[in-house]
Every structure is written in C-alpha cells, then in structure tokens.
Amino acid sequence: MDVVIIEKDKGRIDALAEILDCGFIHGDGSKPAMLREAGPQRTDVLCCLTDNDQSNILASLVGRSLGFRRIITQIEDTEFEHVCLELGLTDLIIPHRQAAQALADLAFGTLPEDFANFFKNGARLFSFAVREEDAGTVEDLPLPKHCMAICIYRYDKMLLPTKAFQLELGDEVVLLAHEDSMRELRERWAVAPAAADSDETAAS
C-alpha cells in the first residue's frame, strides 16, 4: 500500500522523508487543489489527522466532495463529535477516548489481542492523585512535552477529559507518556521508584 502525506511544513517533510518510506505533497491538506493532487479516484482512504479539529473536519468535507471513497477524521474535542455525525463524518478517531477504552478493557480483563501493538515504542502509563497545587484545568497541568491526560477517575466514574476539564482534589489522572518523560513525572508528583512500578504500564 502506498502512503502519501500532505504537509504544510517543508521542514517537517524533510525530517520525515529521512525515516518514512512514503510520498509527500507540500501544501495545505484542506485545500481542494492539494487533495486533487493526491488523487481521489485512486486513493482507498483519506485520513485527516492534524492537531486541529476544525482543519480535519474541513479537509474531510472537501475530500468527500472530491470523491474520496473512505474518509477518517480525527478530533480531540468530543464537542465536535455530534457535529461530525450530523455532517455524515462517521469514521472518527478520538484518541483519548480510544486509549481510555483500552485502559478500561485492561481493568476488566477484556484486553484486545493487539494491545501490545498499541503500547509500544516507549509508550508508558502514569497516574497521580490531584493535589491542591494541581487545581485548575487539564491544560494547566505542567506536563512534559510528550505526555497527555487520557482519563480521569473520580469516585467510581471514569471521565474523558478535554483541555478545559476542571480537576478536583483527589482525582486520579491517568497519563499516556513517552518513557523519556517518566523521570520528570515521578519527580513532579513524588512517586518513589517502587511505587512507580505499579503506576505505569510499559510496552513490550
């Protein structure tokens, strides 16, 4: 299967070209001209995976108008989910929800066979209890660069946080992080090495 990436940042294309065996188109993937260049009639799937929900939705709609057979849209903010469904964009990726579901499956013993393939290449899970100094929103948390909150446990409920999610004292925050971030996370939330082993899950 041939893969073509549309990317606005020429520097990122140059960097990715050194490690990925695929084609690149330099431009804005939400523009009709760029998507036409990718070839709607000879493309099996159009994946709109930028870090901007609105751009992904726009690119998906443009792609559909150009005749792409299947379109996958990534959104981070679940408030856009009903908008996507109303627009007929039903093939959605919501990263933190899918990661949280994997955690729930793990907790209830229904771990999918491909879980090991999901958590690999240095992926780790880390959890901590919210303290007074952590009060604020998820976006306010002083997290390392390659780290994100994927679910919150409050009392007996698992909650899926947005950036604006308001944390409460005692909430348990579950983070998905790269192994390079673990030392900083342990130091920030004062997790002793022995205790940390029970708070993180490593990829095989």
C-alpha positions in Angstrom: 0.0 0.0 0.0 1.4 3.4 -1.0 1.1 6.3 1.5 1.1 10.0 0.7 1.3 12.7 3.4 0.2 16.2 2.7 2.1 18.6 5.0 2.3 22.4 5.1 5.7 22.5 7.0 8.5 21.9 4.5 11.0 21.3 7.4 8.8 18.5 8.7 8.6 16.9 5.3 12.4 16.9 5.1 12.7 15.3 8.5 10.0 12.7 7.9 11.5 11.8 4.5 14.6 10.5 6.3 12.6 8.0 8.3 9.5 7.2 6.3 9.2 5.4 3.0 6.3 7.3 1.5 5.4 10.2 -0.8 4.9 13.8 0.3 2.9 16.7 -1.1 3.8 20.2 0.2 0.7 22.2 0.9 -2.5 22.7 2.9 -4.4 19.4 3.1 -7.7 21.2 3.5 -7.4 22.9 0.1 -9.2 21.2 -2.9 -6.1 21.6 -5.2 -3.9 19.7 -2.8 -6.4 16.9 -2.3 -6.9 16.6 -6.0 -3.2 16.2 -6.4 -3.4 13.2 -4.0 -5.8 11.6 -6.5 -9.3 10.8 -5.0 -10.1 8.2 -7.6 -7.0 6.1 -6.9 -7.0 6.5 -3.1 -8.5 3.9 -0.8 -8.6 6.1 2.4 -8.2 9.8 3.2 -7.1 10.2 6.8 -7.4 13.8 8.2 -5.1 13.7 11.3 -3.8 17.2 12.0 -3.8 18.6 15.6 -6.6 21.0 14.7 -10.1 19.6 14.8 -11.6 22.3 12.5 -9.0 21.7 9.9 -9.6 17.9 10.0 -13.4 18.4 9.6 -13.0 20.9 6.7 -10.5 18.6 4.9 -12.9 15.7 5.4 -15.8 17.6 3.8 -13.6 18.8 0.9 -12.3 15.3 0.5 -15.8 13.9 0.4 -16.9 16.5 -2.2 -13.9 15.4 -4.4 -14.9 11.7 -4.3 -12.6 10.0 -1.8 -14.1 6.6 -1.1 -13.5 6.5 2.6 -12.6 9.4 5.0 -11.3 9.1 8.5 -11.5 12.2 10.7 -9.5 12.7 13.9 -11.0 15.0 16.6 -9.6 15.8 20.1 -12.6 17.7 21.4 -15.6 15.5 21.9 -17.9 18.5 21.5 -17.3 18.2 17.8 -18.4 14.6 17.7 -22.1 15.3 17.2 -21.2 17.9 14.5 -19.2 15.3 12.6 -22.1 12.8 12.8 -24.6 15.4 11.6 -22.3 16.1 8.7 -22.1 12.4 7.8 -18.5 12.0 9.0 -19.0 8.8 10.9 -15.5 7.3 10.7 -14.0 9.1 13.7 -10.8 8.8 15.7 -11.0 10.3 19.2 -7.5 9.4 20.6 -8.0 9.9 24.3 -11.4 8.0 24.2 -9.8 5.0 22.5 -6.9 5.0 24.9 -9.2 5.2 27.9 -11.3 2.3 26.5 -8.1 0.2 26.2 -7.4 1.0 29.9 -11.0 0.0 30.8 -10.6 -3.2 28.9 -7.4 -3.9 30.7 -9.0 -3.3 34.1 -11.9 -5.7 33.3 -9.8 -8.4 31.7 -11.1 -7.9 28.2 -7.8 -6.7 26.7 -7.7 -7.0 22.9 -5.0 -9.1 21.4 -3.4 -6.1 19.6 -3.0 -4.2 22.9 0.8 -4.8 22.9 0.9 -3.2 19.4 -0.9 -0.2 20.8 1.5 0.5 23.6 5.0 0.2 22.1 8.0 2.3 21.1 8.5 3.7 24.6 4.8 4.3 25.5 4.1 4.3 29.2 1.1 4.9 31.5 1.5 7.0 34.6 -1.1 8.0 37.2 -1.2 10.5 40.1 -3.7 12.0 42.5 -4.6 15.7 42.1 -3.2 17.8 44.9 -4.1 21.4 45.9 -1.3 22.8 43.8 -2.7 20.9 40.8 -6.0 22.7 40.9 -7.1 24.1 37.6 -7.8 22.6 34.2 -6.1 19.7 32.4 -4.5 22.2 30.1 -2.9 23.9 33.1 -1.1 20.8 34.3 2.7 21.2 33.9 3.2 18.1 31.8 6.3 17.2 29.8 6.2 17.6 26.0 5.4 14.1 25.0 2.6 13.5 27.5 -1.2 13.8 27.7 -4.0 13.1 30.1 -6.2 10.3 28.7 -8.7 9.7 31.5 -9.7 10.9 35.0 -11.0 8.6 37.7 -13.4 10.5 40.1 -15.0 8.4 42.8 -16.4 5.4 40.9 -16.5 7.0 37.5 -14.1 7.2 34.6 -14.2 10.5 32.9 -12.7 11.5 29.5 -11.1 15.0 29.8 -10.9 17.8 27.4 -8.3 20.5 27.8 -10.8 22.6 29.7 -11.7 19.8 32.1 -11.7 21.1 35.7 -9.7 18.9 38.1 -10.8 18.3 41.6 -8.8 17.4 44.7 -8.3 13.7 44.9 -9.0 13.0 41.2 -6.8 10.3 39.7 -5.3 11.4 36.5 -4.0 8.8 34.0 -1.4 10.0 31.6 0.0 8.5 28.4 3.6 9.5 28.1 6.9 8.6 26.5 9.4 6.7 28.6 11.7 9.7 28.4 9.2 11.7 30.5 8.9 9.2 33.3 11.7 10.7 35.5 10.2 14.2 35.3 6.7 12.9 36.1 8.0 10.9 39.1 9.9 13.9 40.4 7.0 16.3 40.0 4.5 14.0 41.7 7.0 12.5 44.1 6.5 8.9 43.2 9.1 6.5 44.7 10.6 4.0 42.2 8.9 1.1 43.9 5.5 2.7 43.9 6.0 3.9 40.3 6.2 0.3 39.1 2.5 -0.1 40.0 1.5 3.2 38.4 2.9 2.6 34.9 2.4 0.1 32.1 5.3 -0.5 29.7 5.0 -1.6 26.1 6.6 -4.9 25.2 
